[in-house]
């Protein structure tokens, strides 16, 4: 009798354990798995976006500091040349400010046969046709000083995602001026204040996002040499030969 009950219980147990999952149980399991995978995907995408954002910000910061360093090096070494024309000019154009000067820094154009102790240098903006609202920061260089210090030479692109390029000039009285002319203002300014704005949003972003992503960099660059135009020395009268 006891043996029959045992066989009956075992038969019932095997029938219970051999029972397959129902369709509802499978759907519930798939739904839970999908939710878990979606959460993992969201976390992964957020992590990747955060990494890309940090890398972009770091890259823009390095570029801004590098550009300011290049411009500061040229402005530090601004030179008053004995020219009747303008040898240091700062003015505002439609795209942004422009600076033309004579400096004694080394050339950025890698050419061994074209080097000079003094060269003409210009900084200005040029429209970037590949991105709406962006400008290219250009540097013009002419290793040969002539009677047209604001023209000639070669231009190279330093960066192509510039939003703001603003220059201010400090005169001997401590007043900031929006423009400068060495001929009219009597020499060089005491310092030049540079404001450079770069876009940090990814390329292809809308104009609204680009405007919100501008990172500004500022530096005050003192001019180390004398700000006064050197006076020409009067010619000594030639001694007339005495008659014998």
ROSE-4610 file (N, C-alpha, C; in Angstrom, 1 decimal, always signed):
// ROSE-4610
residu = [X/X/X/X/X/X/X/X/X/X/X/X/X/X/X/X/X/X/X/X/X/X/X/X/X/X/X/X/X/X/X/X/X/X/X/X/X/X/X/X/X/X/X/X/X/X/X/X/X/X/X/X/X/X/X/X/X/X/X/X/X/X/X/X/X/X/X/X/X/X/X/X/X/X/X/X/X/X/X/X/X/X/X/X/X/X/X/X/X/X/X/X/X/X/X/X/X/X/X/X/X/X/X/X/X/X/X/X/X/X/X/X/X/X/X/X/X/X/X/X/X/X/X/X/X/X/X/X/X/X/X/X/X/X/X/X/X/X/X/X/X/X/X/X/X/X/X/X/X/X/X/X/X/X/X/X/X/X/X/X/X/X/X/X/X/X/X/X/X/X/X/X/X/X/X/X/X/X/X/X/X/X/X/X/X/X/X/X/X/X/X/X/X/X/X/X/X/X/X/X/X/X/X/X/X/X/X/X/X/X/X/X/X/X/X/X/X/X/X/X/X/X/X/X/X/X/X/X/X/X/X/X/X/X/X/X/X/X/X/X/X/X/X/X/X/X/X/X/X/X/X/X/X/X/X/X/X/X/X/X/X/X/X/X/X/X/X/X/X/X/X/X/X/X/X/X/X/X/X/X/X/X/X/X/X/X/X/X/X/X/X/X/X/X/X/X/X/X/X/X/X/X/X/X/X/X/X/X/X/X/X/X/X/X/X/X/X/X/X/X/X/X/X/X/X/X/X/X/X/X/X/X/X/X/X/X/X/X/X/X/X/X/X/X/X/X/X/X/X/X/X/X/X/X/X/X/X/X/X/X/X/X/X/X/X/X/X/X/X/X/X/X/X/X/X/X/X/X/X/X/X/X/X/X/X/X/X/X/X/X/X/X/X/X/X/X/X/X/X/X/X/X/X/X/X/X/X/X/X/X/X/X/X/X/X/X/X/X/X/X/X/X/X/X/X/X/X/X/X/X/X/X/X/X/X/X/X/X/X/X/X/X/X/X/X/X/X/X/X/X/X/X/X/X/X/X/X/X/X/X/X/X/X/X/X/X/X/X/X/X/X/X/X/X/X/X/X/X/X/X/X/X/X/X/X/X/X/X/X/X/X/X/X/X/X/X/X/X/X/X/X/X/X/X/X/X/X/X/X/X/X/X/X/X/X/X/X/X/X/X/X/X/X/X/X/X/X/X/X/X/X/X/X/X/X/X/X/X/X/X/X/X/X/X/X/X/X/X/X/X/X/X/X/X/X/X/X/X/X/X/X/X/X/X/X/X/X/X/X/X/X/X/X/X/X/X/X/X/X/X/X/X/X/X/X/X/X/X/X/X/X/X/X/X/X/X/X/X/X/X/X/X/X/X/X/X/X/X/X/X/X/X/X/X/X/X/X/X/X/X/X/X/X/X/X/X/X/X/X/X/X/X/X/X/X/X/X/X/X/X/X/X/X/X/X/X/X/X/X/X/X/X/X/X/X/X/X/X/X/X/X/X/X/X/X/X/X/X/X/X/X/X/X/X/X/X/X/X/X/X/X/X/X/X/X/X/X/X/X/X/X/X/X/X/X/X/X/X/X/X/X/X/X/X/X/X/X/X/X/X/X/X/X/X/X/X/X/X/X/X/X/X/X/X/X/X/X/X/X/X/X/X]
num = [1/1/1/2/2/2/3/3/3/4/4/4/5/5/5/6/6/6/7/7/7/8/8/8/9/9/9/10/10/10/11/11/11/12/12/12/13/13/13/14/14/14/15/15/15/16/16/16/17/17/17/18/18/18/19/19/19/20/20/20/21/21/21/22/22/22/23/23/23/24/24/24/25/25/25/26/26/26/27/27/27/28/28/28/29/29/29/30/30/30/31/31/31/32/32/32/33/33/33/34/34/34/35/35/35/36/36/36/37/37/37/38/38/38/39/39/39/40/40/40/41/41/41/42/42/42/43/43/43/44/44/44/45/45/45/46/46/46/47/47/47/48/48/48/49/49/49/50/50/50/51/51/51/52/52/52/53/53/53/54/54/54/55/55/55/56/56/56/57/57/57/58/58/58/59/59/59/60/60/60/61/61/61/62/62/62/63/63/63/64/64/64/65/65/65/66/66/66/67/67/67/68/68/68/69/69/69/70/70/70/71/71/71/72/72/72/73/73/73/74/74/74/75/75/75/76/76/76/77/77/77/78/78/78/79/79/79/80/80/80/81/81/81/82/82/82/83/83/83/84/84/84/85/85/85/86/86/86/87/87/87/88/88/88/89/89/89/90/90/90/91/91/91/92/92/92/93/93/93/94/94/94/95/95/95/96/96/96/97/97/97/98/98/98/99/99/99/100/100/100/101/101/101/102/102/102/103/103/103/104/104/104/105/105/105/106/106/106/107/107/107/108/108/108/109/109/109/110/110/110/111/111/111/112/112/112/113/113/113/114/114/114/115/115/115/116/116/116/117/117/117/118/118/118/119/119/119/120/120/120/121/121/121/122/122/122/123/123/123/124/124/124/125/125/125/126/126/126/127/127/127/128/128/128/129/129/129/130/130/130/131/131/131/132/132/132/133/133/133/134/134/134/135/135/135/136/136/136/137/137/137/138/138/138/139/139/139/140/140/140/141/141/141/142/142/142/143/143/143/144/144/144/145/145/145/146/146/146/147/147/147/148/148/148/149/149/149/150/150/150/151/151/151/152/152/152/153/153/153/154/154/154/155/155/155/156/156/156/157/157/157/158/158/158/159/159/159/160/160/160/161/161/161/162/162/162/163/163/163/164/164/164/165/165/165/166/166/166/167/167/167/168/168/168/169/169/169/170/170/170/171/171/171/172/172/172/173/173/173/174/174/174/175/175/175/176/176/176/177/177/177/178/178/178/179/179/179/180/180/180/181/181/181/182/182/182/183/183/183/184/184/184/185/185/185/186/186/186/187/187/187/188/188/188/189/189/189/190/190/190/191/191/191/192/192/192/193/193/193/194/194/194/195/195/195/196/196/196/197/197/197/198/198/198/199/199/199/200/200/200/201/201/201/202/202/202/203/203/203/204/204/204/205/205/205/206/206/206/207/207/207/208/208/208/209/209/209/210/210/210/211/211/211/212/212/212/213/213/213/214/214/214/215/215/215/216/216/216/217/217/217/218/218/218/219/219/219/220/220/220/221/221/221/222/222/222/223/223/223/224/224/224/225/225/225/226/226/226/227/227/227/228/228/228/229/229/229/230/230/230/231/231/231/232/232/232/233/233/233/234/234/234/235/235/235/236/236/236/237/237/237/238/238/238/239/239/239/240/240/240/241/241/241/242/242/242/243/243/243/244/244/244]
x = [+0.8/+0.0/+0.9/+1.8/+2.8/+3.5/+3.9/+4.7/+3.8/+2.5/+1.6/+1.5/+1.4/+1.4/+2.6/+3.7/+5.0/+5.1/+4.7/+4.8/+3.8/+2.7/+1.7/+2.3/+2.9/+3.5/+4.7/+5.5/+6.6/+6.0/+5.0/+4.4/+3.8/+3.2/+2.7/+3.8/+4.9/+6.1/+6.7/+6.9/+7.4/+6.5/+5.2/+4.3/+4.4/+4.6/+4.7/+6.0/+7.1/+8.4/+8.5/+7.8/+7.9/+7.1/+6.4/+5.5/+6.3/+6.0/+6.7/+6.3/+7.1/+6.7/+5.6/+4.7/+3.6/+4.0/+3.2/+3.5/+3.6/+2.8/+2.8/+4.1/+4.6/+5.8/+7.0/+7.0/+8.1/+8.0/+6.8/+6.7/+7.2/+6.8/+7.2/+8.7/+9.4/+10.8/+11.5/+10.9/+11.5/+11.4/+10.2/+10.0/+11.0/+11.2/+12.2/+13.6/+13.9/+15.3/+15.4/+14.4/+14.5/+14.6/+13.9/+14.1/+15.5/+16.0/+17.4/+18.4/+18.3/+19.2/+19.0/+17.8/+17.6/+18.3/+18.2/+18.8/+20.4/+20.9/+22.3/+22.7/+21.9/+22.2/+22.2/+21.2/+21.1/+22.4/+22.8/+24.0/+25.2/+25.3/+26.5/+26.5/+25.4/+25.4/+25.7/+25.2/+25.4/+26.9/+27.5/+29.0/+29.8/+29.4/+30.2/+30.0/+28.8/+28.5/+29.3/+29.4/+30.1/+31.6/+32.1/+33.5/+33.8/+33.0/+33.2/+33.1/+32.2/+32.1/+33.3/+33.8/+35.1/+36.2/+36.3/+37.4/+37.3/+36.1/+35.9/+36.3/+35.8/+36.1/+37.6/+38.3/+39.7/+40.5/+40.0/+40.7/+40.5/+39.3/+39.1/+39.9/+40.1/+40.9/+42.3/+42.8/+44.2/+44.4/+43.5/+43.6/+43.5/+42.6/+42.5/+43.8/+44.4/+45.6/+46.8/+46.8/+47.8/+47.7/+46.5/+46.4/+46.7/+46.3/+46.7/+48.2/+48.9/+50.3/+51.0/+50.5/+51.2/+51.0/+49.8/+49.6/+50.3/+50.4/+51.1/+52.6/+53.1/+54.6/+54.9/+54.0/+54.2/+54.0/+53.0/+52.7/+53.8/+54.3/+55.4/+56.5/+56.8/+58.0/+57.7/+56.6/+56.3/+57.4/+57.6/+58.8/+58.4/+59.0/+58.7/+59.8/+59.4/+60.3/+60.3/+61.4/+61.5/+60.8/+59.5/+58.7/+57.9/+57.7/+56.7/+55.3/+55.0/+53.7/+53.4/+52.2/+51.8/+52.5/+53.1/+53.7/+53.1/+52.0/+51.2/+49.8/+48.9/+47.5/+46.5/+45.5/+44.5/+43.1/+42.3/+41.0/+39.9/+38.7/+37.5/+37.0/+36.8/+36.2/+34.8/+34.2/+32.9/+32.9/+34.0/+34.1/+34.6/+35.4/+36.0/+37.2/+37.9/+39.1/+40.2/+41.1/+42.3/+43.5/+44.6/+45.9/+47.0/+47.7/+48.9/+50.0/+51.2/+52.3/+53.6/+54.7/+56.0/+56.6/+57.1/+57.6/+59.0/+59.7/+61.0/+60.9/+59.7/+59.6/+60.0/+60.2/+60.6/+59.4/+59.7/+58.6/+57.9/+56.6/+55.9/+55.9/+56.3/+56.4/+57.7/+57.6/+58.8/+59.6/+60.5/+61.3/+62.7/+63.7/+65.1/+65.6/+65.2/+65.8/+65.1/+64.0/+63.2/+63.0/+64.0/+64.0/+64.5/+64.0/+64.4/+64.3/+65.1/+65.0/+63.7/+63.2/+61.9/+61.0/+59.7/+58.7/+57.4/+56.6/+55.3/+54.3/+53.5/+52.5/+51.1/+50.1/+48.7/+47.9/+46.9/+45.9/+44.5/+43.7/+42.3/+41.4/+40.1/+39.2/+38.7/+38.4/+37.9/+36.7/+35.6/+34.4/+34.7/+34.2/+34.4/+33.1/+33.3/+32.1/+31.5/+32.3/+31.9/+31.0/+30.9/+30.1/+29.5/+28.2/+27.5/+27.8/+28.2/+28.5/+30.0/+30.8/+32.2/+33.1/+34.2/+35.3/+36.6/+37.5/+38.8/+39.8/+40.6/+41.6/+42.8/+43.2/+44.3/+45.5/+46.7/+47.9/+48.7/+48.8/+49.6/+51.0/+52.0/+53.4/+54.1/+54.9/+55.8/+57.2/+58.2/+59.5/+60.3/+59.7/+60.4/+59.7/+60.4/+59.8/+59.9/+58.8/+58.9/+58.1/+57.7/+57.0/+55.5/+55.1/+53.7/+53.6/+53.7/+53.8/+52.5/+51.4/+50.1/+49.7/+50.5/+50.1/+51.2/+50.9/+51.8/+52.0/+53.0/+53.3/+52.3/+52.3/+51.5/+50.6/+49.4/+48.5/+48.3/+48.2/+48.0/+46.8/+46.0/+44.9/+45.4/+45.1/+45.4/+44.3/+43.0/+41.9/+40.7/+39.7/+38.5/+37.2/+37.2/+35.9/+35.9/+36.2/+36.3/+34.9/+34.5/+33.3/+33.5/+34.6/+34.8/+36.3/+36.7/+38.1/+38.1/+38.4/+38.3/+39.6/+40.0/+41.3/+41.0/+41.7/+41.6/+43.0/+43.3/+44.6/+44.7/+45.7/+45.9/+46.9/+46.4/+47.3/+48.1/+49.1/+49.9/+49.1/+47.9/+47.1/+46.3/+46.3/+45.5/+44.1/+43.9/+42.6/+42.6/+41.5/+41.3/+40.7/+41.3/+40.8/+40.5/+39.5/+39.0/+39.9/+40.6/+41.5/+42.8/+43.8/+45.1/+45.8/+46.5/+47.3/+48.6/+49.7/+51.0/+51.3/+50.8/+51.1/+50.3/+49.0/+48.2/+48.3/+48.5/+48.6/+50.0/+51.0/+52.3/+53.1/+53.0/+53.8/+53.0/+53.5/+52.8/+52.0/+50.9/+50.2/+51.0/+50.6/+51.3/+51.0/+49.8/+49.4/+48.3/+48.1/+47.0/+46.2/+44.9/+44.0/+43.3/+43.5/+42.9/+41.8/+40.6/+39.5/+39.2/+39.3/+39.1/+38.0/+37.0/+35.9/+35.9/+35.9/+35.9/+34.6/+34.1/+33.0/+33.4/+32.7/+33.0/+32.0/+30.9/+29.8/+30.3/+29.8/+30.3/+29.9/+30.7/+30.4/+29.0/+28.3/+27.0/+25.9/+26.2/+25.2/+24.5/+23.3/+22.5/+23.2/+22.8/+23.4/+23.1/+21.9/+21.6/+22.5/+22.8/+23.7/+25.1/+25.5/+26.9/+27.1/+26.1/+26.2/+26.3/+25.6/+25.7/+27.0/+27.7/+28.9/+30.2/+30.1/+31.3/+32.1/+33.4/+34.3/+35.2/+35.3/+36.1/+37.4/+38.4/+39.8/+40.3/+40.9/+41.4/+42.8/+43.5/+44.9/+45.3/+46.0/+46.6/+48.1/+48.5/+49.8/+50.6/+51.5/+52.3/+53.3/+53.5/+54.5/+55.8/+56.9/+58.1/+59.0/+59.0/+59.9/+59.3/+60.2/+59.7/+58.6/+57.6/+56.4/+56.5/+57.6/+57.8/+58.6/+58.2/+58.8/+60.2/+61.3/+62.6/+62.8/+63.4/+63.6/+64.8/+64.7/+65.8/+66.9/+68.1/+69.2/+69.5/+69.7/+70.0/+71.4/+71.4/+72.7/+73.7/+74.9/+76.0/+76.4/+76.7/+77.1/+78.5/+78.7/+80.0/+81.0/+82.2/+83.3/+83.7/+83.8/+84.3/+85.8/+86.4/+87.8/+88.4/+89.4/+90.1/+91.0/+90.9/+91.8/+93.3/+94.1/+95.6/+96.2]
y = [-1.2/+0.0/+1.3/+1.2/+2.4/+2.5/+1.4/+1.5/+2.1/+1.8/+2.4/+3.9/+4.3/+5.8/+6.5/+5.8/+6.4/+6.6/+5.5/+5.6/+6.7/+6.8/+7.9/+9.3/+9.5/+10.8/+11.1/+10.1/+10.3/+10.6/+9.9/+10.2/+11.6/+12.0/+13.4/+14.5/+14.1/+15.1/+15.2/+14.1/+14.1/+14.9/+14.7/+15.4/+16.9/+17.3/+18.7/+19.4/+18.6/+19.2/+19.2/+18.3/+18.3/+19.4/+20.1/+21.1/+22.3/+22.7/+23.7/+25.1/+26.2/+27.5/+27.9/+28.7/+29.3/+30.5/+30.9/+32.0/+33.3/+33.4/+34.6/+34.7/+33.6/+33.6/+34.0/+33.5/+33.8/+35.3/+35.9/+37.3/+38.2/+37.8/+38.5/+38.5/+37.4/+37.3/+38.1/+38.1/+38.9/+40.4/+40.8/+42.2/+42.6/+41.8/+42.2/+42.3/+41.4/+41.4/+42.6/+43.0/+44.2/+45.4/+45.5/+46.7/+46.8/+45.7/+45.7/+46.1/+45.5/+45.9/+47.4/+47.9/+49.3/+50.2/+49.8/+50.6/+50.6/+49.4/+49.3/+50.2/+50.2/+51.0/+52.5/+52.9/+54.3/+54.7/+53.9/+54.2/+54.3/+53.3/+53.3/+54.5/+54.9/+56.1/+57.3/+57.4/+58.6/+58.7/+57.5/+57.5/+58.0/+57.5/+57.8/+59.3/+59.8/+61.3/+62.1/+61.7/+62.5/+62.4/+61.3/+61.2/+62.1/+62.1/+63.0/+64.4/+64.8/+66.2/+66.6/+65.8/+66.2/+66.3/+65.4/+65.5/+66.7/+67.1/+68.2/+69.5/+69.6/+70.8/+70.9/+69.8/+69.8/+70.2/+69.7/+70.0/+71.5/+72.1/+73.5/+74.4/+74.0/+74.7/+74.7/+73.6/+73.5/+74.4/+74.4/+75.2/+76.6/+77.1/+78.5/+79.0/+78.2/+78.7/+78.7/+77.8/+77.7/+78.9/+79.3/+80.4/+81.7/+81.9/+83.1/+83.2/+82.0/+82.0/+82.5/+82.0/+82.4/+83.9/+84.4/+85.9/+86.7/+86.3/+87.0/+87.1/+86.0/+86.0/+87.1/+87.2/+88.2/+89.6/+89.8/+91.2/+91.6/+90.7/+91.0/+91.6/+91.1/+91.5/+92.5/+93.2/+94.3/+95.3/+95.7/+96.6/+97.8/+98.9/+100.2/+100.3/+100.3/+100.4/+101.8/+102.2/+103.6/+103.7/+103.7/+103.8/+105.0/+105.7/+106.8/+106.3/+105.1/+104.5/+103.9/+103.4/+102.7/+101.4/+101.2/+99.9/+99.1/+99.6/+98.9/+99.4/+98.5/+98.9/+97.9/+98.4/+97.6/+98.2/+97.5/+98.0/+96.9/+97.4/+96.5/+96.3/+95.1/+94.8/+94.1/+93.7/+93.1/+91.7/+90.9/+89.6/+89.7/+90.6/+90.8/+91.7/+91.8/+92.7/+92.2/+93.1/+92.8/+93.5/+92.8/+93.4/+93.2/+94.3/+94.3/+94.9/+94.2/+94.8/+94.2/+94.8/+94.3/+93.8/+92.6/+91.9/+91.2/+90.8/+90.1/+88.7/+88.1/+86.6/+85.8/+84.5/+83.6/+83.3/+83.0/+82.7/+81.4/+81.3/+80.0/+79.2/+79.9/+79.2/+78.4/+77.1/+76.3/+76.4/+77.4/+77.6/+78.1/+77.3/+77.6/+78.8/+78.9/+79.9/+81.2/+81.3/+82.5/+82.9/+83.4/+83.8/+85.2/+85.9/+87.3/+87.6/+88.6/+89.0/+89.8/+90.4/+91.1/+90.7/+90.6/+90.2/+90.9/+91.1/+91.6/+90.5/+90.8/+89.7/+90.4/+89.6/+90.1/+89.0/+89.3/+88.4/+88.9/+88.1/+88.5/+87.3/+87.5/+86.4/+86.3/+85.1/+84.8/+83.9/+84.1/+83.3/+81.8/+80.9/+79.5/+79.0/+78.7/+78.3/+76.9/+76.1/+74.8/+74.7/+75.8/+75.8/+77.2/+77.3/+78.5/+79.2/+80.5/+81.2/+81.1/+80.3/+80.1/+80.9/+81.2/+82.0/+81.2/+81.5/+81.0/+82.1/+81.7/+82.7/+82.5/+83.6/+83.6/+84.4/+83.9/+84.6/+84.9/+86.2/+86.5/+86.8/+86.4/+86.6/+87.0/+88.0/+88.5/+88.7/+87.9/+88.0/+89.2/+89.9/+91.0/+92.3/+93.2/+94.5/+95.5/+96.0/+97.0/+98.2/+99.0/+100.2/+100.0/+98.7/+98.3/+97.3/+97.6/+96.6/+95.9/+96.3/+95.7/+94.8/+94.6/+93.8/+92.8/+91.8/+90.9/+89.7/+88.8/+87.6/+86.5/+85.6/+84.4/+84.3/+83.7/+83.5/+82.0/+81.7/+80.3/+80.3/+79.2/+79.0/+78.5/+79.2/+78.7/+77.8/+78.2/+77.5/+77.9/+77.0/+77.2/+77.2/+77.3/+77.3/+78.5/+79.7/+80.9/+81.6/+82.1/+82.8/+84.3/+84.6/+86.0/+86.2/+87.4/+87.8/+89.3/+89.7/+91.1/+91.6/+92.8/+93.4/+94.8/+95.1/+96.4/+96.8/+98.2/+98.7/+99.7/+99.5/+100.4/+101.5/+102.7/+103.9/+104.3/+105.2/+105.6/+106.2/+106.7/+107.3/+106.2/+105.0/+103.9/+103.8/+104.4/+104.3/+103.1/+102.4/+101.3/+101.9/+101.5/+102.0/+100.8/+101.0/+99.9/+99.8/+100.8/+100.7/+101.4/+101.2/+101.8/+102.0/+103.1/+103.5/+104.1/+103.5/+103.9/+105.3/+105.6/+107.0/+108.1/+107.8/+108.8/+108.8/+107.7/+107.6/+107.7/+107.9/+108.2/+107.1/+105.9/+104.8/+103.6/+102.7/+101.5/+101.7/+100.9/+100.9/+100.2/+100.5/+99.9/+98.4/+98.0/+96.6/+96.3/+95.1/+94.7/+93.6/+93.8/+92.8/+92.0/+90.7/+89.8/+89.0/+89.0/+88.1/+87.2/+85.9/+84.9/+84.0/+83.8/+82.9/+81.7/+80.5/+79.3/+78.5/+77.8/+76.9/+75.6/+75.1/+73.8/+72.7/+73.1/+72.1/+71.3/+70.1/+69.3/+70.0/+69.7/+70.2/+69.7/+70.6/+70.3/+70.6/+71.2/+71.6/+72.8/+73.1/+74.2/+75.5/+76.6/+77.9/+78.3/+77.9/+78.2/+77.5/+76.2/+75.4/+75.9/+76.3/+76.8/+78.1/+79.0/+80.2/+80.0/+78.9/+78.6/+77.9/+77.4/+76.6/+77.4/+78.7/+79.6/+79.6/+79.3/+79.4/+80.6/+81.5/+82.7/+82.6/+83.1/+83.2/+84.6/+85.1/+86.4/+86.5/+87.5/+87.7/+89.1/+89.7/+91.1/+90.9/+91.4/+91.3/+92.6/+92.8/+94.0/+94.0/+95.2/+95.4/+95.8/+95.0/+95.1/+96.2/+96.6/+97.6/+99.0/+99.9/+101.3/+101.6/+102.3/+102.6/+103.8/+104.5/+105.7/+105.4/+106.1/+105.9/+106.6/+105.9/+106.4/+107.6/+108.7/+109.9/+109.7/+110.1/+110.0/+111.0/+110.5/+111.4/+112.3/+113.6/+114.6/+114.3/+114.5/+114.2/+115.3/+114.8/+115.8/+116.5/+117.8/+118.5/+118.0/+117.8/+117.3/+118.4/+118.0/+119.0/+119.4/+120.7/+121.2/+121.2/+120.7/+120.7/+122.1/+122.3/+123.6/+123.8/+125.0/+125.3/+125.3/+124.8/+124.8/+126.1]
z = [+0.0/+0.0/+0.0/+0.9/+1.0/-0.3/-1.0/-2.2/-3.3/-3.3/-4.4/-4.2/-2.9/-2.7/-3.2/-2.9/-3.3/-4.8/-5.5/-7.0/-7.5/-6.8/-7.2/-7.0/-5.9/-5.6/-6.6/-6.9/-7.9/-9.2/-9.6/-10.9/-11.0/-9.9/-9.9/-9.9/-9.3/-9.2/-10.6/-11.3/-12.6/-13.6/-13.5/-14.3/-14.1/-12.8/-12.5/-13.0/-12.8/-13.3/-14.8/-15.5/-16.9/-17.6/-16.8/-17.4/-18.0/-19.3/-20.0/-19.6/-19.9/-19.6/-20.5/-19.9/-20.7/-21.5/-22.5/-23.4/-22.6/-21.6/-20.8/-20.0/-19.4/-18.7/-19.6/-20.8/-21.8/-22.1/-22.4/-22.7/-21.5/-20.3/-19.1/-19.0/-19.2/-19.1/-20.2/-21.4/-22.5/-22.2/-21.7/-21.3/-20.3/-19.2/-18.2/-18.8/-19.6/-20.2/-21.1/-21.9/-22.7/-21.9/-20.8/-19.9/-19.4/-18.9/-18.4/-19.5/-20.7/-21.8/-22.2/-22.1/-22.4/-21.4/-20.1/-19.1/-19.2/-19.6/-19.8/-21.0/-22.1/-23.2/-22.9/-22.1/-21.8/-21.0/-20.0/-19.2/-20.1/-21.0/-21.9/-22.8/-23.4/-24.2/-23.4/-22.2/-21.4/-21.0/-20.8/-20.5/-21.7/-22.8/-24.1/-24.4/-24.2/-24.4/-23.5/-22.2/-21.2/-21.5/-22.0/-22.3/-23.5/-24.6/-25.7/-25.4/-24.4/-24.0/-23.3/-22.4/-21.7/-22.7/-23.6/-24.6/-25.4/-25.9/-26.7/-25.9/-24.7/-23.9/-23.6/-23.4/-23.1/-24.4/-25.5/-26.8/-27.1/-26.9/-27.1/-26.2/-24.9/-24.0/-24.4/-24.9/-25.3/-26.6/-27.5/-28.7/-28.4/-27.5/-27.1/-26.5/-25.6/-25.0/-26.0/-26.9/-28.0/-28.9/-29.3/-30.2/-29.5/-28.3/-27.5/-27.4/-27.2/-27.0/-28.3/-29.4/-30.7/-30.9/-30.7/-30.9/-29.9/-28.7/-27.6/-28.0/-28.5/-28.8/-29.9/-30.9/-31.9/-31.4/-30.5/-30.0/-29.0/-28.2/-27.3/-28.0/-29.2/-29.9/-31.0/-30.9/-31.8/-31.9/-33.1/-33.4/-34.2/-33.7/-34.4/-35.5/-36.8/-37.9/-38.5/-38.9/-39.5/-40.9/-40.8/-42.0/-41.9/-43.1/-43.1/-43.0/-43.4/-43.4/-42.0/-41.9/-40.6/-40.5/-39.3/-39.0/-37.9/-37.3/-36.4/-36.5/-36.9/-37.2/-36.6/-35.9/-35.4/-35.7/-36.4/-36.9/-36.8/-36.9/-36.9/-38.3/-38.7/-40.0/-39.8/-40.9/-40.8/-40.1/-40.4/-39.8/-38.4/-38.1/-36.7/-36.8/-35.7/-35.7/-36.5/-36.9/-37.6/-37.0/-37.0/-36.4/-37.4/-37.8/-38.6/-37.9/-37.9/-37.2/-37.7/-37.3/-37.6/-36.3/-36.4/-35.2/-35.5/-34.5/-34.7/-34.2/-34.2/-33.9/-35.0/-34.7/-35.8/-36.7/-37.9/-38.9/-38.5/-38.8/-38.7/-40.0/-41.1/-42.4/-42.4/-42.4/-42.3/-43.6/-43.7/-44.9/-44.4/-44.7/-44.3/-45.1/-46.4/-47.2/-47.2/-46.4/-46.3/-44.8/-44.2/-42.8/-42.7/-41.7/-41.5/-40.0/-39.5/-38.1/-37.9/-38.9/-38.8/-39.9/-39.6/-40.6/-40.3/-41.4/-41.2/-40.9/-39.9/-39.4/-39.3/-39.7/-39.6/-39.0/-38.2/-37.7/-38.1/-38.7/-39.1/-39.3/-39.4/-39.6/-41.0/-41.4/-42.7/-42.6/-43.3/-43.2/-43.5/-42.7/-42.9/-43.6/-44.9/-45.7/-45.3/-44.5/-44.2/-42.9/-42.2/-41.0/-40.8/-40.7/-40.5/-39.2/-39.3/-38.1/-37.6/-38.3/-37.9/-38.8/-38.2/-38.9/-38.8/-39.8/-39.7/-39.2/-38.3/-37.8/-38.7/-39.4/-40.3/-39.8/-40.2/-39.8/-41.1/-41.5/-42.6/-42.2/-43.0/-42.7/-44.0/-43.9/-45.0/-44.4/-44.8/-44.2/-44.7/-45.8/-46.4/-46.0/-45.3/-44.9/-46.1/-46.5/-47.6/-47.2/-48.2/-47.9/-47.8/-47.9/-47.7/-46.6/-45.4/-44.3/-44.0/-44.6/-44.3/-45.5/-46.5/-47.6/-48.0/-48.8/-49.3/-48.4/-48.8/-48.0/-48.2/-47.2/-47.3/-46.0/-46.2/-45.1/-44.8/-43.5/-43.1/-42.2/-42.2/-41.3/-39.9/-38.8/-37.5/-36.9/-37.1/-36.6/-37.4/-37.5/-38.3/-37.6/-36.3/-35.5/-34.5/-35.1/-34.2/-34.3/-33.1/-33.0/-32.8/-32.0/-31.6/-31.7/-32.3/-32.2/-32.0/-30.8/-30.4/-29.8/-30.2/-29.8/-29.2/-28.0/-27.4/-27.1/-27.3/-27.2/-26.0/-25.2/-24.0/-24.4/-24.3/-24.6/-23.4/-23.5/-22.4/-21.2/-21.4/-20.4/-19.6/-20.1/-19.5/-20.0/-21.2/-21.8/-22.9/-22.9/-23.8/-25.1/-26.2/-27.5/-28.4/-29.3/-30.1/-31.4/-31.7/-32.9/-32.6/-33.4/-33.2/-34.5/-34.6/-35.8/-35.4/-35.6/-35.1/-35.7/-36.8/-37.4/-36.7/-36.5/-35.9/-34.4/-33.8/-32.3/-31.8/-32.6/-32.2/-31.6/-32.3/-31.8/-31.5/-30.6/-30.2/-29.0/-28.8/-27.5/-26.4/-25.2/-24.1/-24.0/-24.3/-24.3/-25.2/-25.6/-26.4/-25.6/-25.5/-24.8/-25.9/-25.9/-26.8/-26.2/-26.9/-26.5/-27.7/-27.4/-28.5/-28.1/-28.9/-28.6/-29.6/-29.0/-29.9/-29.6/-30.6/-30.5/-29.9/-28.9/-28.3/-28.7/-29.3/-29.7/-30.9/-31.0/-32.2/-33.5/-34.5/-35.9/-36.4/-37.1/-37.5/-36.6/-35.4/-34.4/-35.0/-34.5/-34.9/-34.4/-35.0/-34.7/-33.2/-32.7/-31.3/-30.4/-30.6/-29.8/-29.9/-31.1/-31.3/-30.4/-30.4/-29.7/-28.2/-27.7/-26.3/-25.9/-26.9/-26.6/-26.7/-26.9/-27.1/-25.8/-25.9/-24.8/-25.1/-24.2/-24.4/-23.6/-24.3/-23.7/-23.8/-22.7/-22.7/-22.2/-22.7/-22.3/-22.5/-21.6/-21.8/-22.1/-23.3/-23.8/-23.7/-22.8/-22.8/-23.9/-24.5/-25.5/-24.9/-25.1/-24.3/-24.8/-26.1/-26.6/-26.4/-26.7/-26.6/-27.6/-27.1/-27.9/-28.8/-28.7/-29.5/-30.8/-31.8/-33.1/-33.0/-33.4/-33.3/-34.2/-33.7/-34.5/-35.4/-36.6/-37.5/-37.1/-37.2/-36.8/-38.0/-37.6/-38.7/-39.3/-40.6/-41.3/-40.9/-40.7/-40.4/-41.7/-41.6/-42.8/-43.2/-44.5/-45.0/-44.9/-44.5/-44.4/-45.8/-46.0/-47.3/-47.3/-48.4/-48.4/-48.4/-47.6/-47.5/-48.7/-49.3/-50.4/-50.0/-50.9/-50.6/-50.5]
